[in-house]
Each structure stands twice: as C-alpha cells, then as structure tokens.
Amino acid sequence: MENKQSQNDIQPSMTPPHAKSLFYKNLGSRNLLVSDLQKILNSNSVTEGRESELIESLICDISVLEGKIYAMQKLFPELLEEEEDLRQFSLQRRLQAIKNFESQKKQQQETQKTKAVNPKDIEGDSTPIYEDGKVVSKFK
C-alpha cells in the first residue's frame, strides 16, 4: 500500500519525450521561417512577382506549424509553459547582448576621448614647422 502511495506522489512529466522533441522541432522550424520572412520583408530589393509568392508560401508554412504547435499545447499543457520559458530565456539573452553592445560602445567612446595628442608624443626634426606643430597641439 505504501509503495503505491509513493509512486503516486512522484509524478513524472506528463509529456512523452518524443512529443517534446516533435514540439521543439516544430517550434524551431517555425522560428526559422519567421526569421526568413522578416529578412525578406526588411530587405530593400524589389522583385514583386517572385517575392510575393515566397512571402505567401512562408506565411502558409508558418500557419501550418502554428497549428501543430497549438494542437500539441492543447494535448500537453506543460508545453505551453516550456514555450514561455524559452521566450523568457531568449528575451534575457537579447537584453544581455544589448547591454554588452552598449558597454562596448561606451568603452570605445571613452578610449577615443582619452587618446588626446600629448605634445611630448610629437616627434620630428627641429624645424620651424615642427615647433609650430608643438604649439598648435597644446591648444587642442
């Protein structure tokens, strides 16, 4: 009797592993198609005939994959939580990438500011122009 209770207390994942892998496959395929669509829509090339057919095809394929993903989430509700976790994870990665880019940009700007010309760094022969260069560099 105690053995049955301990088995009931431990509830394994309700979604079978092969269903999860199929879900992730469909999710990944959808994301690839969405990025392809975004690239086409953001491109500046204008080939209206061929491009409109491609856009229509991509939207149709995305719609089919969305239907599969939705059906799997209805059958296995925990997949909905996993998709949300993936969205949060990718959002965090994007925010971290933006922060890294901004800090690198700020560092580059600071190093450019500190690279001011020091008159002692100017080298050359002792000519009147050389002396004028030293004087002018002091005023920068």
Secondary structure by P-SEA (a helix, b strand, c coil): caaaaaaaacccccccaaaaaaaaaaaaaaaaaaaaaaaaaaccccccaaaaaaaaaaaaaaaaaaaaaaaaaaacaaaaaaaaaaaaaaaaaaaaaaaaaaaaaaaaaaaaaacccccccccccccaaaaaaaaaaaac
